[in-house]
Amino acid sequence: MDVPLWFTLLVVGALGIKLIRPPWWLVAVLLLGGFLLADSLLAPVIDAAVSE
């Protein structure tokens, strides 16, 4: 069975928000920060660190 990555992330995110109950501003900051980092000059460095 192949599950799309976006669906897996959505389920894990929903469970994390429901169980851990972080403040919404923290969720927004992490999402925005991740989005901005993915388009920055650090993206290749982060990708190399995560891939290993």
C-alpha positions as CSV (number, residue, x, y, z in Angstrom):
1,M,0.0,0.0,0.0
2,D,1.4,3.4,-1.0
3,V,0.5,6.3,1.2
4,P,1.3,9.8,-0.1
5,L,3.8,11.8,1.9
6,W,1.4,14.8,2.2
7,F,-1.3,12.6,3.8
8,T,1.2,11.0,6.2
9,L,2.4,14.5,7.3
10,L,-1.2,15.7,7.6
11,V,-2.1,12.8,9.9
12,V,1.0,13.1,12.0
13,G,0.6,16.8,12.3
14,A,-3.1,16.5,13.3
15,L,-2.3,13.9,16.0
16,G,0.6,16.0,17.3
17,I,-1.6,19.1,17.6
18,K,-4.4,17.1,19.2
19,L,-2.2,15.2,21.7
20,I,0.6,17.7,22.5
21,R,-1.5,20.9,22.2
22,P,1.2,23.4,21.3
23,P,0.1,27.0,20.9
24,W,-1.1,28.0,17.5
25,W,1.5,30.7,17.1
26,L,4.3,28.1,17.6
27,V,2.8,25.9,14.9
28,A,2.6,28.9,12.5
29,V,6.2,29.9,13.3
30,L,7.5,26.4,12.7
31,L,5.6,26.0,9.4
32,L,6.7,29.4,8.1
33,G,10.2,28.9,9.2
34,G,10.4,25.5,7.5
35,F,9.0,27.0,4.3
36,L,11.5,29.9,4.3
37,L,14.4,27.6,5.1
38,A,13.5,25.3,2.2
39,D,13.9,28.2,-0.2
40,S,17.1,29.6,1.4
41,L,20.8,29.2,0.7
42,L,20.9,26.7,3.6
43,A,18.6,24.2,1.9
44,P,21.4,22.1,0.3
45,V,23.2,21.9,3.6
46,I,20.1,20.8,5.4
47,D,19.3,18.3,2.7
48,A,22.8,16.8,2.9
49,A,22.5,16.6,6.7
50,V,19.1,14.9,6.6
51,S,19.9,12.5,3.8
52,E,22.8,10.9,5.7
